[in-house]
Every structure is written in structure tokens, then in C-alpha cells.
Amino acid sequence: GGGGTTRASGGGGGGATPSGAPAPVANPGQAEANSVEPAAGPPADLNMVQLPLAPAAPAVSAPHLWQVAVYGWGGVLTSDRLSVSVPSNVVGPGGADLNVLVMDSGAVPGPADGFALGDMAFAITLNELGAANQVSHSSVPLALEYQLSDAEISAAGGNLDRLKVAAWNNDAWVALPCTASGSAVDCAVPHLSLFALVVAPPPADTLDGPLSNGWFYKQANGFDGAGDAGFSIVDDADAAFWTEFQRLGGVQRLGYPISKRFEYGGLLTQAFQKGALQWQPELNQVVPVNILDDLSARGADIWLDNVRQVPPSGPDAGQVALLDGYPELSDFYAQDPGILTLYGLPLSIKQYGSLVSVRLERGTLQYWTADTPWAPAGTIVTGNAGDLAKDAGLWPVDAVTPER
């Protein structure tokens, strides 16, 4: 048949869910799913956050809209290929419609040269119930699970690292933060948009190189360096980010760039895997951003604790003595002359199984007390606070769209 809308409505008694329909679980008492007529056709522009609820796809197969009401406690909409989870406190007390419009990938813009799209594309929107307001982003990301098809896995030569769910922004597919396991890709969704699976080519042998006034890096372009897109760090008349990046330790201390320059808090800013730097004209140098403080102010503490194993600030925040219970951590902090400037004072500490996680003002420390596949016992590393902020949607989506 043609495209359509399947809606799960609240209240009432439970009817049978149609074959192939998702099984949304937005609240404990929700009820039946009903098919209704699809809405009108799409606008010409499929840019981020400006998507229709149920357009008709112009090519290959007709779209279908899955829709469910979610409330303050969150909810999940699941089909055979997709699962979208809305965390608690994202939606206001009046509730919202979670809409997932699935369409053929032939109906959406193509990727850059050398890349390919997977089987399907889909748009995710949240619309407040009884209002025209559309939620474009939230204080914490939605969670997405995408089930890979055999054809998609084959297109990547069996290398799941080459398969990324990406969001369409202006004229580019921007990879989401995802991890692949088995035949599924799990992603954080900080901004609502049009999405598709992108098959990336193998990365080139050289992933960075010099510019006349700085350096260009592709390592953190979202596709493991594949393609031509990346981020530059430069000195110019506005700011000397390249000089300051090197002064503060470069890639070893800050990681690779994950954004272009952008304005944040009224200051020119650039984000890196492990932090973010702001140009202070009166000082003629950069100052690190208090990323963890800003995430807390945004309302991300519960997500950080439950999903990313970063504890909320405690009553003894700002005391180096917080580390005294772990001599290895205390020594690591004391012996690093740059750690206070780059990452700030300890705010809290918590053990998550074999991981001891320290929250700092501008970063995190991770201490592994037992051997793991990724780190032997006794390993201490600085966490990727800049990536945390990107995953939570703290940085504007235009800023984290790579340069080409």
C-alpha cells in the first residue's frame, strides 16, 4: 500500500497493534495504534528542524509516519529497524507527539563523493500537544538504535566502523556520535532533523596537514577521517587559536578539533575533543570553557551520571581533597602542572564498577581499577569533555558541521 500514519493514542482499552507497526511504550497505560490518512507533500527544503510531519516521498517507496504521545517521564517508539527513546524531563507537562517519518533514502539529498546512503532515511520531530511549537533540541540527547540491514553491512565490506547515522544540516550529512555492536548502531541525538545511514569510504593514509596560518585535521570529522571534510585551527586577525592550541599542549592535551569557530557566551570559541577554548581579546589569549558547569546549568547532570558515568557535583566541590581516597588519582592530579588551567578543580568523584570517575570544572578524569578490553588496571586518562558537550547538544550544529 501507500504511505500512512500509525498513531498510538493514550488512554482507553488496548487494541491489537497492526503487523509491522512499532510498539511504542511512552507510558505504562497507553493503548491502541490506529492507521489514519497521510498528510500532504513535503516542502522543497529538508534542512535541519524544518521538516513536515508526514510528507510523501518523491521517489521509490511511500513514507510512513510513526507517531506516539510522550510525557515528562519519557517514552520509546520502536519498529523493526528503529528505536527512538525520549529521556525524562525533555517534554513539558502537557506532553508532545514524537514523530518518526520513515522514507526511502532515494528521496533525500545524496552524500559527498565517495560516500553512500543506506536503505532508508527518517525524520524525527517533537511537537508539543495542543500547540504549534516544535522542539528543535533538548537539554539532553534522545537515544536512537538503528538496526543495520545485510545490504548496508555488505556495502561497508563488513566494517561496522564505516557505518554512521548522520543528520542533514544545510548541505552536508553530519555524523552522530554512535557505537556499532552486532547488527545495530546506537547513537545520541542532540538535535532533531532528517537522518540517514551513511556508508563512509576507508579513510586516507594522511588525515591532517599544514595550512599557511595553522593546521587542518580530519580525525574528528565524524567519519573517522574519511572524505575531505574536517576542521582547521588557525591564527588570523580575530584570534590566535593555532598559537594558543600549541601553547596549551596541542592534540596531546586537548585532542583533535570537533568544531569550527563559533560564538558562545559572547566570545569566539572553538571546541576540541577534551575541551573548548575561548578567545579573550583583553588578555590576547584563550581561556578554557567550564564545560561541566555549563552542562549542569543546562540540566544534563542526570544524563551525565546515568549514561556517561560522570557524577553530579557534590557538597565538597572544588576541594582537591576529594581525591584523597584514591592515592593514584591524587598523585596524577598533583603532578600535572597544567591540569588546573585546562580542566579545573575536582567537583565530585564516584565509582562505577571498575571505573572511578572524577568530575572537574572543565573536564573529567577516568581511573580504571581493573583490567578491561580498552585499558589495563591503573590507567588514568582525561575524558573527552568537549565530545560530551557535543553529544549533549551544547555546541551549535552549524559549528560542528565539518568544513569542506
N, C-alpha and C positions, 0 to 999 in steps of 0.2 A: 504494500500500500504506500501512500504518500506520507509526507511528514505530518507530525501532530504534536500535541502536548499531553503529557501524562502528569497529573497533579495528585499529590497526596494531601488530603484535607484533614484538618484536626477535628476532634470531637466525634460523636456518632459511633455506630457499631462498625465492626470490621468486615469489609467485603474482601473477596479474593483479589490478589494482585495479578494483573494480566501477565501472560507469559512473556518473558524478556524484559519486563519493567523493573526498575530499580526497587529496592526495598528500603525506603528512607526511614530513618529512626530518629526523627527530630525531637520527639518527646515520648514519655512512657505510654501515653494514652492515645496516640494518633491512630488514624483509621485508614479508610479505603483510598485506593487510587482510581481515578476516573479519567477517561480519554475525552478531550474536547477538541474543537477545531483549532488548527494552527493560526497564528497571527499573520499579518501582512508581510510583504517582502522587505529585503534589507536596504539600508542606506548604502550609498557608494563607499563611504568611509568606514573602515573597520579598525580605526585607531583605538588605542587603549582607553577603556572606560566609557566609550561612546557606542555601545553595542545595543542592538534591538533585543527584545526578549525572545522573539520566535520568527526570525526571517526565514524565507525559503531559499535554500541553496541554489545557486545558478548553474551548478554542474553535477553530474554523476548521480548521486542519490539524494533524496529529500532529507532535510534535517529533522530532528526530533528534539523537543524540549522536555526535559525532566524538571519538575518543579515541586518544591515542598516548603511548607512554612516552618521556620525555626524561631526560637525564642532565646531569652537570656541565658538559658542553661546550655545552649549549643545544639548541634544536631549533625546528622550524617545522611548524605544521599549516596546510594550505592547502585551501580549497574554492573553488568558482567565485565566491563572494561575500565570503569572509572569509579572512584570513591572520593567524595569531597566532604571534609569534616570542618564544621564551623565551631571554633572553641567557645567556651562560655564567656559571657560578658562582651562579645563582639556586637551582638544585636541588642537594641534597646528593649524596654519592657513591652512595647507594642508589637514586637516581632517583625519578621521580614520574610519575603519569599526568596529562597535560594533557587536560582535558575541555572541549569546546565544545558546549554544548547549544543547538541552533537551534530556535526555535519561532515561531509566528505572533505578531505584535505585538498582536493582539486578546486574547492570553492573559495580558497583563501590565498593571499599573496605567497609567492614562492620564496624560498630561502636564497642566500648568497650562492655564488658559483661554487661548485664542489660539494654543497650540502644537498640534502633531500628531505622531503617531508614523509612522515609515516602514513598510516592508513586513514586517520581522521583528525579533525580539528574540533575544538569545542570552546564555547564562550561561557564564562562564569559571571553572574551578576547577583547582587543582593539588593532587593528593593523593599523599603520599609512598607509594611502593611498599611493600607489606607492613606498612603502619601505618595507623592511623585518622586521622593528623594531616593537616589541610588547611592549605595555605599561604594566608594571607589577604593578605599583601603581601610584597614583596621589597625588597632594598636598591636595586635599580634597576627601572624600569618595564619591563613587557612592551611589545612593539610590535604594533600592530593596523593592518591595512589592510582597509577596508570598501569594497566595490565598490557604487557607487550604481546604482539602477535608473532607467530613464527616468521612471517614475511619481514617484519621490522627487525627481528634479531638476525635474520639472514642478510638483510641489507647492510648491517653493520659488521658482517663477517664473524658474527658470534661474540663480538667485543661489546659488552654492555656499556662500557665507559663512553662509547661513541654515540649513545642514545640519550638525548636530553629533551625533557619537556621545556618548551620555550614560550614566552609571551610576545605578542606582536606589539611593538611600540614605534609609531610613526612610519619607519621604512625598514625595520630590522626585526629579526627574531632574537630575543634576549633570553638566554638560558636561565631557568630557575635553579635554585640550589637543590639538587637531587642526589639520591643514592640509589643504585640499582642492586637488586638482590633477586636471584632466581629469574622469574619472568615478570617482575614488577619494578617500577620506578616510583620511589616515594619522594615527594617534593614539598617544600614550603612555598606558599603562595602569598606574597606580601601585598600584591596589587591585583585587582580583578581586571580581566582582559580577555582577549582572544588567545587561545593556546593551541599548540600542536606539538607532536613529537617530531624532533629534528634529528636526522641521521648525519653526524659530522664525519668528515674525512679524517684519515690519520693526520696528526699534527706534523708540521715540517720539522726538520732537524734543528733549525735555528728559530728561537722563539722571541728574541729581543735583539735590539741593535741601537747604535748611536744616532742621535739627531744633532743638528748644529748647535742646539741650545739645551740638550738634555738627553733623554733615553726613551725608547718605545718598547713596551712589554706586551706580549700576548698571553703570558702564562695564566692569567686570571680573567680571560675573556669569556668564561662560562663554558667553553667547548674544549678545555684542556689545551689551549693554544692552537687548535685547528683554525684554518682560514686566515684572513688578512687583518681581522679586527683586533684591537687592543686598546691600551691606554698609554698616553705619553706623560712624562714628568719633565717639566721644562722651567727654565728661567726666562722671564720676559719683563716688560716694563711694569706689569701689575704685581708680580711676586716672584721670588726666587725659590720655588718649590724644589727644583732639582738640587740646588746647593744645600738647602736645608735637609732634604731627604738623605743626602750623603753624610751630612754632619751628624745626624741622629742615628746613623748605623746602617742605612740603606735597606736592602732586601733582607739581610740577616735579622734586623731588629723589627722592621715594620712590615715585611712581606711585600708581595707584588701589588701594584696599584689595582684597585677594583672600581675606580670611578674616574671620570673627567673632573676638572674643576667645577665647582658649583657654589652657590651662595647658601650658607647655613648659619642661622643666628646673626645675619647681617655681615658675615665675614666670608672671604674667599676660602674655600675648603677643598681638600682632596682626601679621599678615603683609600686606605690600604688594608690588606688582609688582617693585620694586627692592630690597627688604629686609624686615626684620622688626624690631619694637621690643618690648622687654620692660620692664615697669614695675618699677622698683626702689624699694620703699617707703622704704628708709632714705635714699635720695637725693631722693625726691619728684620723680622724673623718669624718663624712659625711657632705656634703653641699647640700641644696635643689637646684634642677634644675629650671631655669627660663622658665617654660613650656610655658607660654603665649607668651613670647618674641620669643621662638623658633617656635611656631605655626605661629606667624606673619611673621617671616623670611621665613617660608615655603610657604606662600601665602594663609593662611587659614582664614584671617580676615573676608572676605565676608561670608563664610560659618558659621563661629562662630556667626556673627551678625544675619544672616537671619535664620539659622537653630537652633542654640544652645543658642541664646539670650545672647551672650557675646559681648559687644560693642568693636569696634576698639579703639586703643589708641588715646587720644585727645591731643590738644595743651598744656594742663596743666598737662600732665602725670608726675607722681612722686610727686604730691602735696597732702598731707593729707587733705588740704582744699577742695579738690574735694567733700568730704563727708559732708561739712557744711550744704548743703541744706536738709539733712536728719539727724536730731539730733540722732535718734536711731542708725543709721549706724555709725555715728561719735563716739558715746559713745561705741558701740560694739568694734570698732577698737582700740580706746584709752585704753580700759580696759583689753585688751588681751595682756599680756606681751610677748607672743611667736609669735604673728601674723606677725610681721615684718620679723623675721627669716624664718618662714615657708612659708609665702605667699607673702611677699614683699610689696612695696608701691602701692597705688592706681594709675592706669593709665587712667581710664575713668569710667564714670557712665552713665547709660541710663535706662529709664523706659520703660518696655514692658508690657502695660496693668497694671495688678496688681502686676507685678514683677519689682523690682528695682534691676538691675544687676550691680555689680562693678567688673571691670577687675583689677586684681592685677598682679604683675610681675610673680608670681608663682602659682596663683590660682584665685578664684573668690569668691565673696560674693553675696548671694541672700537674698533679703528683700521683704517679702510679705506684701502688703499694704491692702489687703482684704482677707477675708476667702476663702479658696479653699478646694477641697476634700483632698488635701495632706498636707496643712499647714494652721493654723489659721492666721488671720491678726496680724502683728507684729513679725512674725517669721523671724529670721535671721540665716542663715546657711552658712558654707563654701561649695562651689561647688566642684564637683569631677573633678579637673583639670587633674589628671592622666588618668581618663577614657576618657576625651575629647581628650587627646593626643593619646590614644589607638584607639579611633574611627576614628581619622583623619589619622591614619597610621604612626604616629611619631615613635612609638616603633617597632622594627623588629618583624615580625610574628613569628620567632622562639622563641623570648623572651617571647611572650605572650601565647605560647603553654604550657599548664599546664604540670607539672611533674607527672609521674605515678609511 
